[in-house]
Amino acid sequence: MTTVLDGCAVVTMDAGRSEYAVGHVIVDGPRIITVGAGSAPDGLPDAEYVDATGCLATPGLVNTHHHLYQWVTRGFAVDATLFQWLTTLYPIWACIDEETVHVAALGGLGQLARTGCTTTMDHHYVFPADGGDLLAAEIEAARRVGLRFLPTRGSMDLGHSQGGLPPDHVVEDLDTILAATAAVIDAYHDPGPDSMLRIGVSPCSPFSVTSKLLEQAAALARDRGVRLHTHLAETTDEDTFCQQTYGCSPVQYVEQQSWLGDDVWLAHGVHLDDAGIAALAATQTGIGHCPSSNARLGAGICRSRDLREAGVPVGLGVDGAASNEASSLIEEVRHAVLFARAAGGPDAMTVRAALEMATIGGARVLGWEDQVGSLEAGKLADVALWRLDTLAHADIADPVTALVLGSAPPLELLLVQGRPVVRRDELVTIDEQAVAREVRSASSTLLTRAGATS
């Protein structure tokens, strides 16, 4: 089917960062065939014409860090540090199962779609022994919602008794982790140009995995041609842990384990010194910047301006819903601007730079920039159409400013590979109210199972 978005402002995020005050986007099947200024040509056969007057078309947003299972554990440890928050929630997360994860993923993915996201990763690292096939559960949820998906097989093998942070009952042994990771890649990874599903490898963090796991996970990922992901430099506590345990900074530590490279991206990167930023830039290691979660946990403000100026690939992430209850990807764009300016002055981040991080920047971080992240002929048709003619936005002079600094606008249409996922600010692939009921039930069941209260 051909879909024509006609009469909208267009931000392409192509190499020249082309923009059109009034333009059009034509989609044929899964791919974009035309992006240009002015009105679309009339009379295209079998085409659905969308009157996009008053709207802004952007590439679909790309989420570079998430934990979908956390959708059913929101609202806990709201005044805690990262380590306190984790200690509170690990016993609850130890009780998740396939049904919990599937329902949580439906809720989390649905909210991402409602806030303009077309491509998301997920970092799942909690695997209770009797939990079932948790990655399959969230992969099926992504298929139902209709988002492009890069789940990563996470892991923890450094329990509390060995000097790590997680309790021993939520960690796995090395052989189990490596075998399960290889099996997931073999079963699901699709590297093709029209792929809706790719797999990554993601040991959790320096304080929850062993050096041996980091080394062997990197070797496995590179042997299979998939990407690597972990948390790094999120808090001062982590820096202290690495200094005391390994005698070096977090960046120096992962570099020793062959964990820097253009096939690696790191979540957060808040506490990076100049040498750490230089190492990331030299190796083209990416950063998934999560401004809201970092603020919610009091972790600090990522040096996003310095990272970008050094040439480090930077994308945006909402992080898990237990540390970012809103889980709104368009809100992360706004917060990226505001926090950068709060730390570095009014010229620290432009609105277009923030939108760039959420689109082509995030696609680059995930290694998907050849297919998504910009509106260009030949690329996959992942398009967000934002309505900017409502009371909240109608008189804001610049549409990008309206999108980024205004309140989150209604989403008129969201296409993923040319297929509608959101129309007129409502999900069309799943029943939102039914999923909300399922989420409430799953959360209640999980908390009862864990003997927890909020």
C-alpha positions, 0 to 999 in steps of 0.5 A: 500500500502507498501512504502519502503524508501531504502538507506537513513540515518535515525534518528529515535528519538526512546527511544535510539535515534537510527540512521543509516548512511544507512538504510531503513523504510518500511511503510504498510498502515498507520503504520511503520512496519520496521526501520533498518540499511542497505538495505531493503529486496527485493521483497516485494509484491505490494511495492513502492520502493523509492530510498532514496540514498542521503536523510535523513529520520526523523519523520514528524515535529510537530508544537505546536503553530500556528494561521492559519487565520493570513496567509492572514494578513502577513506583518503588524506592522513589527517593532512593539511590541506584544501589538502594533502589536495586536492593529494594527491587531485586527480590521482586524481580526474582519472581517474574515469569513469562506471563509477567514479562509479556504483559509488562512488555506490552505495556512498556512497548505500547507507551513507547509507541504512544510517544513516537518510538518505532525502534527500541532495544531491551536489556533483560538481565533477570532470569529466575530459574523457573521463570520460563522463556522470558525473551520469547515473551517480550519478543512476542509482545513486540510483534503484537505492538508492531515495533522494531526490536533489539532485545539483548540477552542480559546476565548477572553472575556476580552475586552478593556472596562474591562481592557483587550487588545482586542477591545470589538467587538472581544470578546465573552461572557462566556456562548457563549464560553463554549457552542461553545467549547463543541459543537466543541469537541462533533462534531470533537474530535477523541481520537482513535489511528489512529486519524487525528483530535483532539480538544483542548481548548484554552482561548487566554491569561491572558490579553484577558480572565477573570479568570472565563473563565480560570477556567471553560474552564479547567473544561470543557476540563478535563471533556471531556478529551481534552488538554488545551493551552494558551499564557503565559510569552511571553513579559515583558508587559504581566508580568507587566499586571499580576503583576499590575492586579493580583499581581503575575507572569503569571505562578502563575496566571494560577496555581491559575486557575488550568492551570498547568498539563500534559494536558496543554501546553503554547505558548512561555514561554519566560519570566520565572523565576526559580520558574516558570520553576520549577512549569512547571517541577513539573506539566509536563506542556509543552512549545511551543517554537516559536523562530522566532516569538519571535525574530520578535516581539522583545519579547526575547529568551526562556530559552529552555536549562533551561526548558529541563534540568529541565524536562519540555516538550518542542516542537517548533512552527512557531506561526501565519504567521502575526508574522512569515511570513516564517512559516517554521517549519524546520527553527524553528529548526535552529533558536532554536539552534542559539538563544539558543547558542546566549544567552547561549553559544555553548553548550546551544543546540545541533542540535539533541536536536533541532530536538528532540524538533521538533519531539518527543518533540512536539508530547509529548507536544501535547499528541500524542507521543504514535502514532507519533514523532518517526520512530518505528515499530507500530507507524503511518507513518508520515515521512519526507524524506529530500534530502541532496545531492544537492549543498547546503548540499552535503559536510556537514559531518553529515546529521543532521547538514546538515538538521538543520544548512544548508539552508532548503533542498528540501523535497523529500517525506512527508508521513502522515499516509502513504499517500504522501502529498509532492513529490519532493518538491511539494504538491500533495494534493492541487494545490499550484498556485491555492491556492496562487491565492485564498490567494491573493484574500482573503487577498485583500477582507479582507483588503478592508472589514476592510478598512486597508492598509499595 
